[in-house]
């Protein structure tokens, strides 16, 4: 079983839209990760600590978005090479339902579960 041309086209559109959205999120999120400056208009150490906490959360969010963007880039490259929809581990076709939920998924559900429960050392 392989993905149909119609499914490939639909996933290509979804991945392209996702790439555009994630790229925009990366650009808009960069400002939130800038160095926290001491704001003299706010009183107290708690304000600065709060700002630093927000900065850390923004950095974490940006890392997650960047990581997902990298997976989307790989999926788009596979799409161009004609290899999209096949598991990186076992080579089987990734279930279209899984791709609908996570179109950048590099592995089928079984292989992904195996990696999560038995990570390689």
ChimeraX attribute file (.defattr): number of C-alpha atoms within 10 A of each C-alpha:
attribute: neighborCount
match mode: 1-to-1
recipient: residues
	/A:1	7
	/A:2	14
	/A:3	16
	/A:4	9
	/A:5	9
	/A:6	9
	/A:7	15
	/A:8	17
	/A:9	13
	/A:10	13
	/A:11	23
	/A:12	18
	/A:13	13
	/A:14	15
	/A:15	21
	/A:16	16
	/A:17	12
	/A:18	18
	/A:19	19
	/A:20	12
	/A:21	12
	/A:22	20
	/A:23	15
	/A:24	11
	/A:25	16
	/A:26	17
	/A:27	10
	/A:28	12
	/A:29	17
	/A:30	12
	/A:31	12
	/A:32	16
	/A:33	18
	/A:34	12
	/A:35	10
	/A:36	14
	/A:37	9
	/A:38	12
	/A:39	11
	/A:40	8
	/A:41	6
	/A:42	10
	/A:43	10
	/A:44	10
	/A:45	9
	/A:46	10
	/A:47	13
	/A:48	17
	/A:49	12
	/A:50	11
	/A:51	17
	/A:52	16
	/A:53	13
	/A:54	15
	/A:55	18
	/A:56	15
	/A:57	14
	/A:58	18
	/A:59	18
	/A:60	13
	/A:61	16
	/A:62	21
	/A:63	14
	/A:64	13
	/A:65	17
	/A:66	16
	/A:67	13
	/A:68	17
	/A:69	22
	/A:70	15
	/A:71	17
	/A:72	22
	/A:73	17
	/A:74	16
	/A:75	23
	/A:76	22
	/A:77	13
	/A:78	15
	/A:79	17
	/A:80	11
	/A:81	9
	/A:82	11
	/A:83	15
	/A:84	25
	/A:85	28
	/A:86	20
	/A:87	20
	/A:88	17
	/A:89	13
	/A:90	12
	/A:91	12
	/A:92	14
	/A:93	17
	/A:94	24
	/A:95	17
	/A:96	17
	/A:97	9
	/A:98	15
	/A:99	17
	/A:100	14
	/A:101	9
	/A:102	12
	/A:103	22
	/A:104	24
	/A:105	23
	/A:106	22
	/A:107	23
	/A:108	22
	/A:109	14
	/A:110	12
	/A:111	15
	/A:112	17
	/A:113	12
	/A:114	11
	/A:115	13
	/A:116	9
	/A:117	9
	/A:118	9
	/A:119	9
	/A:120	7
	/A:121	3
